[in-house]
Amino acid sequence: MLASWHKAREMAQMAPPERNRWVDFLRALSILAVVIGHWLVAAPYLDESGEIVGGHLLGILPWSQWLTWGFQVMPIFFLVGGYSNSVSWAATLRNAESEGGGRRPGIYRDWFASRVQRLITPVFPVLLLWALIALGMTQFGMERGQVRMATELALIPVWFLAVYLLVTALTPVTYKAWQKLGFGSFLLLVVAAVLTDYATIARGVPYVNFLNFLFVWVGIHQLGYAWRDGAFGGTGHRIMWTAASLAPLVSLTVFGPYPIAMIGVPGAEMTNSMPPTVALLALGMTQTGIVLTLEPWGRRMLENLSVWTATVLMNGMIMTVYLWHLTAFVLVMVAAWALGGIGLEAYPGTGEWWASRPVWFALYILALLPMIGIFARHERSFGPIRGGRTVPKIRVVLGVVAICTGLAMTAAISIASPEGITGVRLWVVALPFVGAAFLGFGPVYDMVKRGPAGEGASS
């Protein structure tokens, strides 16, 4: 760990002075908030018969649903994503024009394949491990419903990557829309989200609400462009934006048809996150105003080398923490169950339960640390897409479709299968690997290039 700190400190000292460190800090903060939120709301306990019940804090304590206004910070991640993607895409365009005097063919495909690689490479180990765990639990005769529950819980984080990849894929189009229309490009998405919710809630049109996965998240992504271009002005403008966003958020939830909770609550008729609603969009706008108002203070704070080093260190393992934190949770719960339900006697929401949270969080962290040590290198091991050539357009399309379908199905139907000998939906597990191979990276691609004898394949 000390070596990691020293390496992060070296990287922190090499950061260019023009880098907006607040962006990096918010990326790390948003993921950590998600981790803490998941560890808090998942509240298993022993019932009177001695069976473990998978409690959910938001359903047990309705007042705790207000906490999701602070812990549902995926909007901040998409905001930061818009900022980062605009920096990266604009730099790619500038470099291409300076090298060749114009936009060379395939520049978008190369850029996007590289972005996909950075996001998806850390997913491979967690998918493979849980496929093996599900296979093992099935072969040892564990009830398949329990296998599914464990795998679903551990792999909850992958849903977001499918959506984020689609939003990232649209960067050239949405960035050009921002350049031409400014905030008009954001307002068009707001109107589209409102109309989608109207069709869903007032007219009962089925499935149309899934369009808000794009309208809402692309909308927040557009605000990242606005931030990077300085369109939010000074502190006064940002405070006004916060107030103007908070007003509809309160109206839609406290007085309107939308629930207070910004994540799903068991038994609730409506959720603000799956798919996202206008209420979640309003929350994202409010959070945007808050974090931008705090930006001057945050930048001053990050001038401290130790704070900035901690931020760099966290960003170097952020996807590992995000992807594995629920695996750590499951392992701790399995250990508690194997020990006769030790520590699970307290009913969620009681004083005894709250007092035990620091102990449980410490156990989750201890379980997570080895996973960080083993798997964080997958976040830093990628380089250029293999072969050094532009990926053909059809392969990009097939690759993205395969990856997003695999990740979406992992979240929607689970990799655990109620039928078959293996107990695993092998096609769901395989899709992200096949998609990565189409894009020119990943284990499947390496196997094909090496050939059966381990030699490089001919070009």
Buried (B, 14 or more C-beta within 10 A) or exposed (E): EEEBBEBBBEBBEEBEEEEBBBBBBBBBBBBBBBBBBBBBBBBBBBEEEEEBBEBBBBBBBEEBBEBBBEBBBBBBBBBBBBBBBBBBBBEBBEEBEEEEEEEEEBBBBBBBBBBBBEBBBBBBBBBEBBBEBBBEBBEEEBEBEEBBBBBBBBBBBBBBBBBBBBBBBBBBEBBEBBEEEBBEBBEBBBEBBBBBBEBBBEEEEEEBBEBBBBBBBBBBBBBBBBBBBEBBEEEEBBBBBBEEBBEBBEEBBEEBEBBBBBBBBEEEEBBBBBBBBBBBBBBBBBBBBBBBBBBEEBEEBBEEEEBBBBBBBBBBBBBBBBBBBBBBBBBBBEEBBEEEBEBBEBBBBEEEBEEBEEEBBEBBBEBBEEBBEEBBBBBEEBEEBBEEEBBEEEBBEBBBEBBBBBBBBBBEEBBBBEEEEBBBBEEBBBBBBBBBBBBBBBEBBEBEBEEEEEEEEEE
